[in-house]
Amino acid sequence: MGAVYFYHLTERPLEATLPTLLGKSLAAGWRVAVLGPTEERIKQLDSALWQGEGFLPHGLAGGPHDNAQPILLTTADLPDGVNCLMAIDGAEFDLGLSKSLERTCVLFDGGNDAVLEKARAVWKDVSAAGIEAQYWAEDGGKWVKKAENAPES
């Protein structure tokens, strides 16, 4: 059963945090789907990933090679063989998927009240579903685990 990690962005924007998490996921041998709420947001991330430092192999959903992309940016269904889902900016996802993935990451901007409330609701749903969850927040440039919810055996 997978785990859901919540990343509360308070010091750096998503565009600065996402490449690090994607790099770690690729190093773990995972295929990743980044799920965004709108096509416009996904295109912004695509551009930011191409302009950032280092190379992160990725593509936009809807192409002929979606199932071959190590990282797929999407607003819809996940391609086959994904190990990790990264939901950003309050994008909605099927919580049942989290049970079959290695990891689900929920990245949310602490300065956006609507997205913050949505993340809190997802935490409650994850806890109620008995899925392992961890809550991480930025603190002085480092990630600190602030809470953990382990399912009962």
Helices and strands as residue ranges (DSSP letters): E 3-9, H 14-27, E 32-35, H 39-51, E 59-60, G 66-68, E 71-74, E 84-88, H 95-100, E 103-109, H 113-128, E 132-139, E 142-149
